[in-house]
């Protein structure tokens, strides 16, 4: 996520520079668009990794309610 934050910061810097340098604004705005696309791609990759790791789990983790029911049904409590 740090990478995404840095990429968005670069895009913001380019947009700010475009406001201060009207002669180079088109070039700087194009560069800002480039950094934003990189950030979007990095964010998409991050979420794909997160969801693939969730899908790799074969068994769901037991919840507190399920564990409590198992203990009560065994007569432990």
C-alpha angles and dihedrals in degrees: 000000000000089000091054091050091051093048091051090048090055090051090050091050091052091051091049091049090050089057091053097043110045093175091061097033097111092052093046093047090051089052090049089053089051092054091047091053090050089050091049091050091049091049092050091050091050093053092045089054091048094050094044091054089051091050091050092065107100099195126034117238113256115254125229091255092053092049091047091051090050092051093046093047090054090052093239093134 
